[in-house]
Amino acid sequence: MQALICYNPFSGKQKFEKKLDYVTKRLKTKYDEVDVFRSIDAKTITTYVENFGSNYDLLLVAGGDGSLHEAINGLMRLERKPRLAYIPMGTVNDVGHMLKLKKNIKGVMDLVLASKSVKMDVCKISNQYFIYAAGAGSFTNVSYDAPSKLKKHFGRMAYFIEAARELKADETITLELDDGNGNVIKDKYYVILALNSKRIAGFRLYRNEPPKLNDGIIDLSLITKSKFKLSIFYLAFFFLLGDRMPGGVKTIRTNKMTLRSEAPLSYNVDGEFAFKEKEVTIEVIKEAIDIIVSDKARKRYF
């Protein structure tokens, strides 16, 4: 059997390279061959996995949510997909928290070698795949605009510091939602969030219906205009209260939805800028990948 390690040397506090030999030695107790790919630029993990991933039985990704996002986009283009493992090394690590994977490399490697995997959904927006979140509207760009030094020193609060600089961006979006079955909704919104997670930007959201990661469903949360002008404080209330926020939030549970706006919108996907388009379709590919998770995550989300 063969294993591939893909890692981002710039993630978080940049400590993974010191642990690379340890991870490689642990994998060699089970895999005959272990190869390593070091990311050198954005999307290089995607390209490498798409070109060579089908040669392996295990793909282990070490980095932040962005590195995992790159790996997923390579993985989903393969006919033969290796099993996926993830060592969270980023600043916020929403996916790592969701899958109950801590920054404990020994603990993650114990899980990897035990091969405790599950089938998990992957979401898609336009031509990009994502794991946990896509969004557009006011402040959704702060996750990729916030400087890495700010995130390193302030963690998740860096997103609010960056958002505070953009209060002038309180603009509504006229959006049409079409489920493909003749049901069309048109309204004005401040923020659009497609979520397959209870976490975003380091915050745990309250959801009326806790998400399952293998049910083929995604939550589309729309923050509507309220009697109060949207501000960083209003958005903070959503992060703190989630679906319990009184008024201003509409959540639609769906497996596929087309969104049309009057002007092109900038979409953030898994915390990174993805594209700018007027029409996108969000859909869920049910149980698309085989991924190693903790026992706690298996019981709670699968």
C-alpha positions as CSV (number, residue, x, y, z in Angstrom):
1,M,0.0,0.0,0.0
2,Q,1.1,3.6,-0.7
3,A,0.5,6.8,1.2
4,L,0.9,10.5,0.2
5,I,1.6,13.3,2.7
6,C,0.6,16.8,1.4
7,Y,1.4,19.7,3.7
8,N,1.5,23.4,3.8
9,P,4.7,24.7,5.5
10,F,3.1,28.1,6.1
11,S,0.0,27.0,8.0
12,G,-0.5,28.2,11.6
13,K,2.8,28.4,13.5
14,Q,4.6,26.5,10.8
15,K,5.6,23.6,13.1
16,F,4.7,20.6,10.9
17,E,8.0,20.2,9.1
18,K,9.6,19.4,12.5
19,K,7.1,16.5,12.9
20,L,7.4,15.3,9.3
21,D,9.9,12.5,10.0
22,Y,7.8,11.3,12.9
23,V,4.6,11.1,10.7
24,T,6.5,9.4,7.9
25,K,8.0,6.8,10.2
26,R,4.5,6.1,11.7
27,L,3.0,5.6,8.3
28,K,5.8,3.3,7.2
29,T,4.7,0.8,9.9
30,K,1.6,0.2,7.7
31,Y,2.3,1.5,4.2
32,D,5.0,0.1,1.9
33,E,5.8,3.5,0.4
34,V,5.3,7.0,1.7
35,D,5.7,10.0,-0.5
36,V,5.7,13.7,0.5
37,F,4.5,16.8,-1.3
38,R,5.4,20.2,0.1
39,S,3.0,23.0,-1.1
40,I,4.8,25.9,-2.7
41,D,1.9,28.1,-3.7
42,A,-1.9,28.3,-3.7
43,K,-3.6,25.4,-5.4
44,T,-0.5,23.4,-5.9
45,I,-1.9,20.7,-3.6
46,T,-5.0,20.5,-5.8
47,T,-2.9,20.1,-8.9
48,Y,-0.7,17.4,-7.4
49,V,-3.5,15.4,-6.0
50,E,-5.5,15.6,-9.2
51,N,-2.4,14.4,-11.2
52,F,-1.1,11.7,-8.8
53,G,-3.7,11.0,-6.1
54,S,-5.1,7.9,-7.6
55,N,-1.8,6.1,-7.2
56,Y,-2.2,6.1,-3.4
57,D,-4.3,4.3,-0.8
58,L,-4.1,7.2,1.7
59,L,-3.9,10.9,1.3
60,L,-2.8,12.7,4.5
61,V,-3.1,16.5,4.5
62,A,-1.4,18.7,7.1
63,G,-2.3,22.3,7.1
64,G,-5.2,24.7,7.7
65,D,-8.7,24.5,6.3
66,G,-7.5,26.1,3.0
67,S,-5.0,23.2,2.5
68,L,-7.7,20.6,3.1
69,H,-10.0,22.6,0.6
70,E,-7.2,22.3,-2.0
71,A,-6.9,18.6,-1.4
72,I,-10.6,18.0,-1.7
73,N,-10.7,19.8,-5.0
74,G,-8.0,17.5,-6.4
75,L,-9.6,14.4,-4.8
76,M,-13.1,14.9,-6.2
77,R,-11.7,14.9,-9.7
78,L,-10.3,11.3,-9.3
79,E,-12.2,8.2,-10.3
80,R,-10.2,6.2,-7.7
81,K,-10.0,8.2,-4.5
82,P,-7.6,7.4,-1.7
83,R,-8.8,7.5,1.9
84,L,-8.4,11.0,3.4
85,A,-6.8,11.9,6.7
86,Y,-6.2,15.4,8.1
87,I,-3.8,16.9,10.6
88,P,-5.1,20.4,11.5
89,M,-2.2,22.9,11.6
90,G,-3.9,26.2,10.8
91,T,-4.9,29.1,13.0
92,V,-8.6,28.5,13.3
93,N,-9.1,24.9,12.0
94,D,-12.9,24.8,11.7
95,V,-12.9,21.4,10.0
96,G,-10.4,20.0,12.5
97,H,-12.7,21.0,15.4
98,M,-15.8,19.7,13.5
99,L,-14.1,16.3,13.1
100,K,-12.8,16.4,16.6
101,L,-9.2,16.3,15.5
102,K,-6.9,18.2,17.8
103,K,-3.4,19.6,17.0
104,N,-2.1,16.4,18.6
105,I,-0.1,14.7,15.9
106,K,0.4,11.5,17.9
107,G,-3.4,11.2,18.5
108,V,-4.3,11.8,14.9
109,M,-1.7,9.3,13.7
110,D,-3.2,6.7,16.1
111,L,-6.5,7.3,14.3
112,V,-4.9,7.1,10.9
113,L,-3.2,3.8,11.6
114,A,-6.4,2.4,13.1
115,S,-8.2,3.3,9.8
116,K,-11.3,4.6,11.5
117,S,-13.0,6.2,8.5
118,V,-16.5,7.2,7.4
119,K,-18.2,8.3,4.2
120,M,-18.7,12.0,4.2
121,D,-20.6,14.5,2.0
122,V,-18.8,17.0,-0.2
123,C,-20.5,20.2,-1.3
124,K,-20.1,22.0,-4.6
125,I,-20.6,25.6,-5.7
126,S,-20.1,26.4,-9.4
127,N,-17.0,24.4,-10.3
128,Q,-15.5,24.3,-6.8
129,Y,-15.9,21.7,-4.1
130,F,-16.0,22.6,-0.4
131,I,-16.3,20.9,3.0
132,Y,-18.0,23.2,5.4
133,A,-18.8,26.8,4.2
134,A,-19.4,29.0,1.3
135,G,-20.7,32.6,1.4
136,A,-21.2,36.0,-0.1
137,G,-22.2,39.4,1.1
138,S,-21.1,41.8,3.8
139,F,-18.0,40.8,5.7
140,T,-17.7,37.3,4.2
141,N,-14.3,38.3,2.7
142,V,-12.7,38.9,6.0
143,S,-11.4,35.3,6.4
144,Y,-9.1,35.8,3.4
145,D,-8.5,39.6,3.8
146,A,-7.3,39.3,7.4
147,P,-3.5,39.3,7.4
148,S,-1.8,36.1,8.5
149,K,0.1,38.0,11.2
150,L,-3.2,39.2,12.6
151,K,-4.7,35.7,12.7
152,K,-1.5,34.3,14.3
153,H,-1.6,36.8,17.2
154,F,-5.4,37.2,17.6
155,G,-6.8,33.9,16.3
156,R,-10.5,34.1,15.4
157,M,-10.8,37.7,16.7
158,A,-8.7,38.7,13.8
159,Y,-11.8,38.3,11.6
160,F,-13.8,40.8,13.6
161,I,-10.9,43.3,13.7
162,E,-10.7,43.0,9.9
163,A,-14.5,43.3,9.6
164,A,-14.5,46.5,11.7
165,R,-12.5,48.1,9.0
166,E,-15.3,47.4,6.4
167,L,-18.4,48.7,8.1
168,K,-19.0,50.8,5.0
169,A,-19.8,47.5,3.2
170,D,-23.3,47.3,4.7
171,E,-25.1,46.7,1.4
172,T,-28.0,44.5,0.6
173,I,-28.0,41.9,-2.2
174,T,-31.1,41.3,-4.3
175,L,-31.1,37.5,-4.6
176,E,-33.3,35.0,-6.3
177,L,-33.3,31.4,-5.0
178,D,-34.5,28.6,-7.2
179,D,-34.7,25.0,-6.0
180,G,-35.3,23.6,-9.5
181,N,-38.8,22.4,-8.6
182,G,-40.7,25.6,-9.5
183,N,-40.1,27.2,-6.1
184,V,-38.5,30.6,-6.4
185,I,-37.8,33.1,-3.6
186,K,-36.6,36.7,-4.3
187,D,-35.6,39.0,-1.5
188,K,-32.8,41.3,-0.2
189,Y,-30.1,39.9,2.0
190,Y,-26.9,41.1,3.7
191,V,-25.1,37.8,4.1
192,I,-25.5,34.4,2.4
193,L,-24.0,31.4,4.1
194,A,-24.1,27.8,2.8
195,L,-23.1,25.7,5.8
196,N,-22.4,22.0,6.4
197,S,-21.0,22.7,9.8
198,K,-21.7,24.1,13.2
199,R,-18.5,26.2,13.0
200,I,-17.4,29.1,11.0
201,A,-14.5,31.6,11.5
202,G,-13.7,29.8,14.8
203,F,-17.2,30.2,16.3
204,R,-19.6,27.4,17.1
205,L,-23.0,28.2,15.8
206,Y,-26.3,27.2,17.3
207,R,-28.4,25.3,14.7
208,N,-32.1,24.4,15.2
209,E,-31.3,21.1,13.4
210,P,-27.7,20.0,14.1
211,P,-25.9,19.1,10.8
212,K,-25.1,15.6,9.7
213,L,-22.1,15.2,7.5
214,N,-23.5,12.3,5.5
215,D,-27.2,13.1,4.9
216,G,-26.8,14.9,1.6
217,I,-28.3,18.2,3.0
218,I,-26.8,21.6,3.5
219,D,-28.1,24.6,5.4
220,L,-28.5,27.8,3.5
221,S,-28.6,30.7,6.0
222,L,-29.7,34.1,4.8
223,I,-29.3,37.2,7.0
224,T,-32.1,39.5,5.9
225,K,-32.6,43.2,6.4
226,S,-33.8,44.1,9.9
227,K,-34.9,47.3,11.6
228,F,-31.3,47.7,12.7
229,K,-28.7,48.5,10.0
230,L,-26.3,45.6,9.7
231,S,-23.0,46.1,11.4
232,I,-20.2,44.0,12.8
233,F,-22.2,43.8,16.0
234,Y,-25.2,42.4,14.2
235,L,-23.1,39.8,12.5
236,A,-21.5,39.0,15.8
237,F,-25.0,38.3,17.2
238,F,-25.4,35.7,14.5
239,F,-22.1,34.0,15.4
240,L,-23.1,34.0,19.0
241,L,-26.8,33.1,18.8
242,G,-27.1,31.3,15.4
243,D,-30.6,30.3,14.6
244,R,-31.8,31.6,18.0
245,M,-31.2,35.2,16.9
246,P,-34.6,36.9,17.0
247,G,-35.5,37.8,13.4
248,G,-33.2,38.5,10.6
249,V,-32.2,34.9,9.8
250,K,-33.8,32.6,7.3
251,T,-32.4,29.0,7.0
252,I,-33.3,26.7,4.2
253,R,-32.3,23.0,4.3
254,T,-31.6,21.7,0.8
255,N,-29.6,19.4,-1.4
256,K,-29.4,21.8,-4.3
257,M,-30.2,25.5,-4.8
258,T,-29.4,28.0,-7.6
259,L,-28.7,31.6,-6.5
260,R,-29.0,34.5,-9.0
261,S,-28.0,38.1,-8.2
262,E,-28.4,41.3,-10.2
263,A,-24.6,41.9,-10.1
264,P,-21.7,39.5,-9.8
265,L,-21.0,38.5,-6.2
266,S,-17.6,37.6,-4.7
267,Y,-17.9,34.2,-3.1
268,N,-15.8,32.9,-0.2
269,V,-15.4,29.1,-0.2
270,D,-13.9,27.3,2.9
271,G,-12.4,30.6,4.0
272,E,-10.8,31.6,0.7
273,F,-11.8,33.8,-2.2
274,A,-13.2,31.6,-4.9
275,F,-14.7,33.5,-7.8
276,K,-17.1,36.4,-8.7
277,E,-20.3,35.4,-10.5
278,K,-24.0,36.4,-10.9
279,E,-25.3,32.8,-10.8
280,V,-24.2,29.8,-8.9
281,T,-25.6,26.4,-8.0
282,I,-24.9,24.9,-4.6
283,E,-25.3,21.1,-4.3
284,V,-24.3,18.3,-2.1
285,I,-22.6,15.1,-3.3
286,K,-23.7,12.6,-0.7
287,E,-21.0,10.4,1.0
288,A,-18.4,11.4,-1.7
289,I,-15.2,10.7,0.2
290,D,-13.8,8.2,2.8
291,I,-12.3,10.2,5.6
292,I,-10.7,9.4,9.0
293,V,-12.5,11.0,11.9
294,S,-12.5,10.7,15.7
295,D,-15.0,8.4,17.5
296,K,-16.7,11.5,18.9
297,A,-17.2,13.0,15.5
298,R,-18.5,9.7,14.2
299,K,-21.2,9.5,16.9
300,R,-22.2,13.1,16.6
301,Y,-22.2,13.9,12.9
302,F,-22.6,10.6,11.1
